[in-house]
């Protein structure tokens, strides 16, 4: 007999071909939106660096000891 308190494994969702196409289109839109967002963020960083006149210092590498 099976234990009624044991969690059930979810059955995979069946998606029609039209549904699969909509999912693929949505994923493509999301991927493009992420790329556009990354481009905007990089442009903002570049603009801030130009306004400041000096680029941001590179992040310290914790593996390398700090030189005094």
C-alpha positions as CSV (number, residue, x, y, z in Angstrom):
1,X,0.0,0.0,0.0
2,X,1.2,3.5,-0.7
3,X,1.7,6.1,2.1
4,X,-0.9,8.8,1.7
5,X,1.4,11.4,3.4
6,X,4.2,10.8,0.8
7,X,4.6,13.7,-1.7
8,X,3.3,13.1,-5.2
9,X,5.6,13.5,-8.1
10,X,4.1,16.1,-10.4
11,X,3.0,14.9,-13.8
12,X,4.6,16.8,-16.7
13,X,2.3,19.5,-18.2
14,X,1.2,18.7,-21.7
15,X,1.4,21.7,-24.0
16,X,-0.2,21.9,-27.4
17,X,2.0,22.8,-30.4
18,X,0.4,26.3,-30.4
19,X,1.1,26.6,-26.7
20,X,4.7,25.5,-27.2
21,X,5.1,28.2,-29.9
22,X,3.7,30.8,-27.4
23,X,6.2,29.7,-24.8
24,X,9.1,29.9,-27.2
25,X,8.0,33.4,-28.4
26,X,7.8,34.6,-24.8
27,X,11.2,33.2,-24.0
28,X,12.6,34.9,-27.0
29,X,11.0,38.2,-26.0
30,X,12.4,37.8,-22.4
31,X,15.9,37.0,-23.7
32,X,15.8,40.1,-25.9
33,X,14.6,42.3,-23.0
34,X,17.4,41.0,-20.8
35,X,20.0,41.8,-23.5
36,X,18.5,45.3,-24.0
37,X,18.6,45.8,-20.2
38,X,22.2,44.8,-20.0
39,X,23.1,47.2,-22.8
40,X,21.3,50.0,-21.0
41,X,23.1,49.2,-17.7
42,X,26.5,49.2,-19.4
43,X,25.7,52.5,-21.1
44,X,24.8,54.0,-17.7
45,X,28.0,52.8,-16.1
46,X,30.0,54.3,-19.0
47,X,28.2,57.6,-18.7
48,X,28.8,57.7,-15.0
49,X,32.5,57.0,-15.5
50,X,32.7,59.8,-18.1
51,X,31.0,62.3,-15.7
52,X,33.3,61.3,-12.9
53,X,36.3,61.7,-15.1
54,X,37.9,58.6,-13.7
55,X,36.9,55.0,-14.1
56,X,35.8,53.0,-11.1
57,X,38.7,51.2,-9.4
58,X,38.7,47.5,-10.1
59,X,37.3,45.3,-7.3
60,X,39.9,43.8,-5.0
61,X,40.7,40.2,-5.4
62,X,40.4,38.5,-2.0
63,X,42.9,35.9,-3.0
64,X,45.6,38.4,-3.4
65,X,47.0,40.1,-0.2
66,X,46.7,43.9,-0.1
67,X,49.9,45.7,-0.8
68,X,50.8,48.6,1.5
